[in-house]
């Protein structure tokens, strides 16, 4: 059984491999998405205990499925739930809102959908332009004092916004994009998080599946994929060549390449957990194996040589 780890300075104990539940409400033929509560159950029986969701994942549908599943099977106390809010639905569309009153309302709505009396980790999903960040985080701190949330996170905050939001030292977790094709967080966010004792949780770990080793040069790409810079022309070929250079590590560790990549992220001192998404039951269960992969210095050096920290996708 994989040993649970503590998220930063919080008292939350999680399996190092969580589940990014953005697809849990989807039934998307294009990406072969096929899961819901039943897949959650099978993953929990294999040790999964960390689920990352948000209001925007199906406009509350992901939270509702998670809440219903955990309630029906009496599993709430077995799972650490993270969710996020900041998006306000208006007559003219969706806008970002970090106003303390709105965030408080969002937490109450998430509690109801998740059918629980507390949320283990609540993030401000995106910063808005108007609200002072310390005020927004302060609203979550008051909810923490009330026992409605246990830890405070922010997502998609730049360094300046993070420092402003953490003026009183209330932020426990930062979630932002971090993968082998975009390691800018190492330079921009890691040093401050390290200094403040803040845990960093990467999202988008496989860069649309490219880093999981699922694609070849002759793979059929969807129209949506063809619009993304990482799937275009020479950039696509270059990434595939780099992925092939680290593919032998999967053979060495007798696992999938995606687990080598996840293990690399977990080798970072401030990364306590990762939250890969998944399209189906098999991927959820395969990802859990990454917690057992132990990369040695040579493995890490090969990955860093192949994907240097300076690597950036073309705009």
N, C-alpha and C positions, 0 to 999 in steps of 0.2 A: 504493500500500500504506500503510495507516495506521501511523503511527509508534508504537512501543511506549512505554509510560510506566513509570516505576519506582514501585512501591508504597511510598510513604513513605520510610523510611530503610532498607528492606530492599534486597536485590539482585535482587528479583523484577521482571522486565520483562514487562508484560502489555498486551494490547489493552485500551483503555479500556472496551470493552463486553465483559463476560464473559457467562457463561450460568449462571443460577440453575437448578440441575439437580434441583429438587424434584419436577418432573413427569416426569423421565426414565424412571421405573419405572411410570408410570401409564398406564392405558388407560381413560380416563374419558369415557364418551359425553356426560355432562353438559357438560363443558368442551371436547369435541372434541380431547382430548389424543391425539396420535398420533406419538410418536417414541421413539427408542432409539438404538442405536449408529449406525445409518445416517444419522440426522440430525446426530449429532455429527461424523461424517466429513465431511459436506457443509459444515458450518460451519467446520471446521478448514481445509478447502481454501480458504475465503473469508477466512481470516485470524484466526478465533477461536483464542485460545490460553489462555484463562482460564476454568476450570470450577469452579463452587462447588457442593459437595455436602455430605452429612452422613449419619451412620448412620441418622437418623430418616427420611430420604427413602426410604421403602420398606423400613425396617429392614435396611439394608445393600444392598438391591437396586440402588439408584442407583450406589453405589460399585462394585458387582460389574459392572454393565453398562459403566461407564466403564473400569474396569480391563481387562476382556476386549477392548473395542474398541481401546483404545490398544495393548495387547499384540499383538493379531492383526495390526495394521497398522503396528507399529513406530513409534508416534507419541509415546511417553512423553516423549522429550526435546524435543518440540515444544510441550508443554502445561504450564501452571502449574496445579496441582491444589490447591484448598482444600477441606478437609473439617472436620467438627465432631463432637464427642462430649460426652456428659454424661448421657445417658439410660441407665439400667440397667433391664433387664427382670427382674422378680422374679415370684414365684408369685402375688403379689397385684396386679400391675400394673407400670407403668413409673414409676420414681422418678428424680429428679435426683441425681447423685453426682459431686462434684468431687474426691473423695479422690485423692491422688497415685497410689496403686497402681491404682485403677480407671481413671484417665485414661491411665496408661501401658499398661494392658491394651487400652484402646480404640484407642490409636494403633497398637498391634501388630495388632489385628484389622482396622483400616482399611488398613494396609500390605498385609495378605494379600489383602483383597478387591480393592484397587486394583492388585494385582500389581506393586508397585514397592518399591524399597528406601528411598525417602524421600517425605515429604509436603511440598509446598512451603509450605503455610500451614495450620496446625492451630488451630482455635478451640475454646475451651470454649463449648459451644453455649448453655447457660443456667447461671446461678449456682445452687448449692444453698444451703440455709440453714445448714449446719453447718460446712463447710470454710473455714478462713481463706483468703481469696482469694490472698494472696501465696504460700501453700503450694501451691495448685493451679497457679498460673502457674509456680512454681518447678519443678514436675514437668515441665512442658513445656520449661522452660529446660534441664533436664538432658538431655531427649531431643534438643533442638537441639544441645547440645554433642556428643552421640553421632552426629550427622548424620542422625537419623531424621526430623527436621522442620527446615525452613529459616527459618520465621518463626512468630511466636506471635500469636494473635488471641483476642479475647473477643467474645461476642455476647450481647445482651440484658442487659448489666450497666448498672446505674444509675451515676451519677457517683461516689457514695461507694464502691461496689464496684470501679469502675474504678481509682480512686485507691489503694485497698487492694491490688488485684491488681498495680498497677504500682509498688509500693513500691521495687522494685529496678531499675525502668526497663526491664523485659523485654518489655512489650507493644508490638507493632509495629502492629497493626491492630485497629480496633473496627468491628464490624458491628451495626447497629441499624436500626429502622424510621425511614425518613425519606422523605417525599413532600410534595407540595403541600397535602395535607389534614392532615398532621401534621409540622410543622417544629420540634417541641419540641427536637429534638436540637441545633438551632442555638444555643439558649439554654443547654441543660443539658450537652451533651457537646463541642460544637465548640471552645469556648475552651480547655478542658483538652487536647484532642487537639492543637490548634494549638500550645499552649505546650510540649507534650512531643514534638512531631514524630511524632505517631501519625496514620496515615492512616485515614480514615473511609469505610466502604463501606456505602451504603444498601441495605436490602432493602425489599420491598413498594413498588417505585417507582411502580407504576401504580394502587395502591389498588384491587385487584381488577378492573383493566381500565378503570375510570372515566376515568383521566387519559390513557388511550391513545386516547380519542375514539371508542370502539367502541359506545357506548350512546346511545340516543335515548329520549325520554319514553315512546314506545310500544314500546320493546324488551321482549321477553318475558323475564322474570327467573325463575330457578330458585327453588325453595323455599328452598335454602340462602342464595342471595343476598338474598332478601326478609327474612331475619333480621338482616342486617348494617345498621348505622345509616346508612351512606352510600347505601343503596338505598331508604331509607324516606321517603315523603311529600315534604314541602317541602324536606327536606335533599337528596334526590335531584334534585329540580327545580333547586334552587339550584346544585348542583355542575355539572349539565349546562349551565346558563346560563353559569357561569364558564368551563367548558371551551370553549363556543362563542366566548367573547370572545378566547381565545388561539388558536383554530383558524386564523385568517388567517396566523399565523406559519408554519404548515405549508405553506401555499400559497407564501408568500414564499421559503421555503428549499427548496421543491420536494421535500418529504419527508413522511413520516407524522407525525402529531401526537405519537406516542409518542417519536419521535426528537428533537423539540423539547424535550420534557419531560426526556429523558435528558441532552441537551446542557445544559439548565439546571442539573441536578445537577452535571455535570462542570465547570461554571463556578465552583463553590465551591473555594476554594484547598486544602482538605484532602481533597477527594474526587478520588482518582486514577482510580477505576474504578467502574462500576456493574454490577449482575448481574441484569438482568431475566430473569424466567422466560419460558417460551414454551410454547404448546400444540402447535406443529407446525413443520415445516421452514421454511415461509414466514416465520413470525414471528421465528425465530432469525436468518435471513438479513437480514430487514428491520431488526431492531434494530442490527445491526452498522453500518448506515449512519449511526447517530447520532454516531459518532466524527468524521464529516466535517462535521457541522453546526457553524457558528460563529455564535453569537448576538451581536448588537451590544448596546450599552448601552440602546437603545430597546426591543429585544426583552426584555431582562432586566427593565427597568422595567415593561413591560406585564404580565409574568408576576407580578412582585411586587405590583403594584397589584391585580391580579385575585385572587391568592391571597396575601394578606398573611401575614406570619410569625405573626400572632396567631390565624389561622384554626384552629378546632378543630371536629372532628365532635362533635355532641351525644352524650352518654353514653346 
